[in-house]
Amino acid sequence: MNIDYSSIKERFSFDCLLNVSAKEFTSYRIGGQIELLAYPETEDEFKSFIRYCHSEKLPINILGRATNVLISDKGVCGIVVSTDKLKKIEMSNKAFSVGAGVLWDDFVLLTVNEGLSGLEKTSGIPGSVGGAVFMNAGAFGQEVFDRIEGLKVMDLSGKVSFLKKEDIKYFYRKVEGLENLIILSAVFLLEESDKKELLKIRKDILSQREEKQPLDYPSAGSVFKRPKDDYASRLIDSCGLKGLRIGGAEVSIKHAGFIINKGNATAEDVFELMNKIKAEVKKKTQITLELEQILMGEWEK
Ligand SMILES: Cc1cc2nc3c(=O)[nH]c(=O)nc-3n(C[C@H](O)[C@H](O)[C@H](O)COP(=O)(O)OP(=O)(O)OC[C@H]3O[C@@H](n4cnc5c(N)ncnc54)[C@H](O)[C@@H]3O)c2cc1C
């Protein structure tokens, strides 16, 4: 498909960046070129951009902060649209409407500072509110959907609607039915609590993250989902895979659930290492690990 990206860029007043390397903005610091990376700043700008792409039959991909994705070395075909600029937060008593581009941890800090509980244990999860909702991100026994009331979404023709929580099927790190929707904002409901206690929990969780996770190296967090009644990191460690390396990608010695980029890792290095871990764990424990991270772009089967 021959797309004239320069003319798309000229059509819109918000930032549309041409030929951006995924190394510049993904938490893995890996990946090929994005031909056009668009940053609409308001819901109206989103609507006109998405409607234009729809009418021109241009393929689009959605990204938040790219902290849970591995983008192929070949890049991503078509347009990537980021929700980064949707930063509006409205608060009414214990309810919040939060734009998809707000950083998840900024929102959590806000709730904690208001003395509202329900999300404090998710402190320190990187990425955006939209990404956290899409993934049903979570940690230490709390997850995003515990506190969701509903989502404002746009479909790929630009139509906006509101989904109530009871109409959404969500699971551990998976939400059904959001694949072809853009989450614009989410409504959360929290509970009154003791601010001092919440700040203490947050501090404790942030230091546990610092202590246990390889935060000095680029990564995209846990590579695999937690298997039933176990931990992927425990299984990987028990198979002796800590420190295993392919090219510049390494199974973290600090936390076996993470693959880290030790310098010049390619997406192919990470992908091969993912497959190697899966195969070794299956061979030694008969357990099939399921990928948590999202592969974007073109991949070999
Ligand atoms: C050091 C580290 C620690 C981490 N710890 C945790 C943890 O404790 N728990 C946890 O759950 N995760 C963790 N993660 C993974 C990641 O941070 C979360 O999954 C996060 O919620 C992803 O948000 P994002 O904005 O970066 O999403 P992205 O990586 O940008 O996108 C992830 C997926 O969501 C989709 N998406 C993003 N925004 C939207 C939107 N507005 N509308 C529709 N689709 C959208 C994308 O298309 C993609 O499929 C960690 C990552 C790192 C690097």
The ligand as a Tripos MOL2 file, in Angstrom:
@<TRIPOS>MOLECULE
LIG
   53    58     1     0     0
SMALL
NO_CHARGES

@<TRIPOS>ATOM
      1 C1          9.5170   -1.9020   34.6260 C.3       1 LIG1
      2 C2          8.1190   -2.3170   34.2720 C.ar      1 LIG1
      3 C3          7.2920   -2.7880   35.2660 C.ar      1 LIG1
      4 C4          5.9730   -3.1790   34.9610 C.ar      1 LIG1
      5 N1          5.1840   -3.6330   35.9650 N.ar      1 LIG1
      6 C5          3.8980   -3.9930   35.6800 C.ar      1 LIG1
      7 C6          3.0410   -4.4660   36.7170 C.ar      1 LIG1
      8 O1          3.3920   -4.5210   37.8810 O.2       1 LIG1
      9 N2          1.7860   -4.8430   36.3660 N.ar      1 LIG1
     10 C7          1.3260   -4.7670   35.0900 C.ar      1 LIG1
     11 O2          0.1630   -5.1290   34.8460 O.2       1 LIG1
     12 N3          2.1130   -4.3380   34.0860 N.ar      1 LIG1
     13 C8          3.3870   -3.9380   34.3480 C.ar      1 LIG1
     14 N4          4.1920   -3.4920   33.3360 N.ar      1 LIG1
     15 C9          3.7040   -3.5060   31.9410 C.3       1 LIG1
     16 C10         3.0630   -2.1690   31.4630 C.3       1 LIG1
     17 O3          3.6320   -1.0850   32.1290 O.3       1 LIG1
     18 C11         1.5660   -2.1430   31.6610 C.3       1 LIG1
     19 O4          0.9380   -3.1810   30.9430 O.3       1 LIG1
     20 C12         0.9340   -0.8040   31.2140 C.3       1 LIG1
     21 O5         -0.3790   -0.7330   31.7000 O.3       1 LIG1
     22 C13         0.9330   -0.5820   29.7060 C.3       1 LIG1
     23 O6          0.5400    0.7670   29.4490 O.3       1 LIG1
     24 P1          1.0670    1.5420   28.1580 P.3       1 LIG1
     25 O7          0.4040    2.8670   28.1110 O.co2     1 LIG1
     26 O8          2.5380    1.5710   28.1260 O.co2     1 LIG1
     27 O9          0.4870    0.6050   27.0240 O.3       1 LIG1
     28 P2          1.2010    0.2730   25.6140 P.3       1 LIG1
     29 O10         2.3940   -0.5600   25.8580 O.co2     1 LIG1
     30 O11         1.3660    1.5160   24.8380 O.co2     1 LIG1
     31 O12         0.0680   -0.6070   24.9300 O.3       1 LIG1
     32 C14        -0.2520   -1.8810   25.4420 C.3       1 LIG1
     33 C15        -1.4930   -2.3880   24.6730 C.3       1 LIG1
     34 O13        -2.5920   -1.5530   24.9840 O.3       1 LIG1
     35 C16        -3.1460   -0.9730   23.7990 C.3       1 LIG1
     36 N5         -3.5420    0.3980   24.1520 N.ar      1 LIG1
     37 C17        -2.7930    1.3160   24.8040 C.ar      1 LIG1
     38 N6         -3.5170    2.4440   25.0090 N.ar      1 LIG1
     39 C18        -4.7300    2.2180   24.4350 C.ar      1 LIG1
     40 C19        -5.9200    2.9890   24.3120 C.ar      1 LIG1
     41 N7         -6.0270    4.2470   24.7990 N.pl3     1 LIG1
     42 N8         -6.9890    2.4500   23.6730 N.ar      1 LIG1
     43 C20        -6.9260    1.1830   23.1800 C.ar      1 LIG1
     44 N9         -5.8200    0.4050   23.2680 N.ar      1 LIG1
     45 C21        -4.7490    0.9150   23.8970 C.ar      1 LIG1
     46 C22        -2.0250   -1.0190   22.7550 C.3       1 LIG1
     47 O14        -2.5510   -1.0800   21.4330 O.3       1 LIG1
     48 C23        -1.3110   -2.3160   23.1570 C.3       1 LIG1
     49 O15        -1.9870   -3.4300   22.5790 O.3       1 LIG1
     50 C24         5.5040   -3.0850   33.6160 C.ar      1 LIG1
     51 C25         6.3590   -2.5740   32.6210 C.ar      1 LIG1
     52 C26         7.6470   -2.1860   32.9470 C.ar      1 LIG1
     53 C27         8.5450   -1.6260   31.8670 C.3       1 LIG1
@<TRIPOS>BOND
     1     1     2 1
     2     2     3 ar
     3     2    52 ar
     4     3     4 ar
     5     4     5 ar
     6     4    50 ar
     7     5     6 ar
     8     6     7 ar
     9     6    13 1
    10     7     8 2
    11     7     9 ar
    12     9    10 ar
    13    10    11 2
    14    10    12 ar
    15    12    13 ar
    16    13    14 ar
    17    14    15 1
    18    14    50 ar
    19    15    16 1
    20    16    17 1
    21    16    18 1
    22    18    19 1
    23    18    20 1
    24    20    21 1
    25    20    22 1
    26    22    23 1
    27    23    24 1
    28    24    25 2
    29    24    26 1
    30    24    27 1
    31    27    28 1
    32    28    29 2
    33    28    30 1
    34    28    31 1
    35    31    32 1
    36    32    33 1
    37    33    34 1
    38    33    48 1
    39    34    35 1
    40    35    36 1
    41    35    46 1
    42    36    37 ar
    43    36    45 ar
    44    37    38 ar
    45    38    39 ar
    46    39    40 ar
    47    39    45 ar
    48    40    41 1
    49    40    42 ar
    50    42    43 ar
    51    43    44 ar
    52    44    45 ar
    53    46    47 1
    54    46    48 1
    55    48    49 1
    56    50    51 ar
    57    51    52 ar
    58    52    53 1
@<TRIPOS>SUBSTRUCTURE
     1 LIG1         1 GROUP 0 **** ****
